[in-house]
Amino acid sequence: MKQLLSALALACVATTARAQVGHLPESSPYRDLETSQEFTFFGGHYKAGKDPIGIAPGDGPMFGIRYQVHVGGPAFMVARWSHVNTERFAIDPTKTGTARQLGKQNVSVNLFDIDLALNLTG
């Protein structure tokens, strides 16, 4: 009895799989993309480098947009824009001593980047 049920189940699966073959590529309603493009949103944390004077923008939350287009073979052209909300210590260079320090101020930093990337297989 167990073998009969197994054979019946196998016959049903084979019939179902045969019905899902699909179309020949020439008559398929779907078309392959000839060029590859990606548009991605990203976010994270910006880690600023050390500033010995202490007036450069510091760490902060970051978000941005990345666009990638396939230019041929393993090559991709990549463009990125990122925005960082951060703080920095402002100074007035025309003054001296403690009057020179203006305190912490919020700043927005925009980062732009254009790359040529190669996808290599290992």
N, C-alpha and C positions, 0 to 999 in steps of 0.2 A: 504494500500500500504506500509506503514511504517513497519508494522508487517511482511509482506511478505519479504521485504528487510532484515530485522533483522534475520528472519529464514534462508534465503539464505546465509547470511554472517556467521551465526553460523554453517551451514552445511559445508561450505568451510573450516572454521577453524578446525572443527572436522576431516575432511578428511586429511588436511595437518598434523595435530598433529599425526594422526594414522600412517602416512607414515614415521615419524621420530622416531619410537620406537627403532631401532637399532638391535644389536645382543645379543644373549644370552651370558653370561660370558664365557662359554666354547668355543664358536666360534668367539669371539671378536678378531679383529686384534690388539687390545691394551692390554698391560699387566700392572698390578699393580706393583709398585716398592716394593720390599720386604724390602729394607733398605732405610732409609731416610737420605739424605745428602744435605747440603747447602754450597755454596761457595759464599761469599758476599764481595763486595768492599765497603768501607765506607770512609767518610771524615768528618772533623769538626775542632774544635778549641781546642787545649790543654791548660788547665788552670793550671799553675804551682802553687805549694804551696808557702807560704811566706818563704823567706830566710833572716834571720836576718843579715847575713854577706854580702849578695848581689852577690855571685859568682856562684850560682846554675843556671842552664838553666831556662829561663823564658817561658812566654806564646808563642804560635806559632801555625801555621796551621798544621793539622795532617791528614794523610791518612793511610789506612791500608787494611788488608785482614782478613776475618773471615771465619773459616771452622767449620761446625757443623755436627756431625754424630749421628744418633739415636742408642743408645746402648742397649735399652730395656725398656719396660714400659714407664714411664714418663721421663726417664733419657736420657740426651744428653751430649756428650763430645764436648767441644768447645775449639778451639785454635785460638788465635788472634795474629797478628803482626801489630804494628803501627809504623809509622815513623813521627817524629816531627822535623821541621826546626825551630830553635830558636837561640837566642843569649845569651851570658853570659859575665860577666866581668871576665877577666883572671888576675891572679896575679902570680908573681914569688916569691915563698916562700924563696928563697935564698937571696933576697934583702930586704931592709927596706925603710920606708917612701914612698914618691911618686914614687920612682924608682921601687917599687914593683908592681905597677898597670900597666898592659899591655893594658888596654882598652877593648872595646867590641869585641868579636869574634863570628863568626857564628859557631854553633855546630849542629850536627845531633844526635838526640836521638832515639834509637830503643827500643820499648817496646814489650815484649813477655808475653803471658798470656795463661794458660791452665786451663779450668774449667770443673766442672761437674755440669750441669744445670738440674733442675727439672721443668717440665711444670705441674703446678697444675691448676685445674679448680676451678672457684669460685662459 
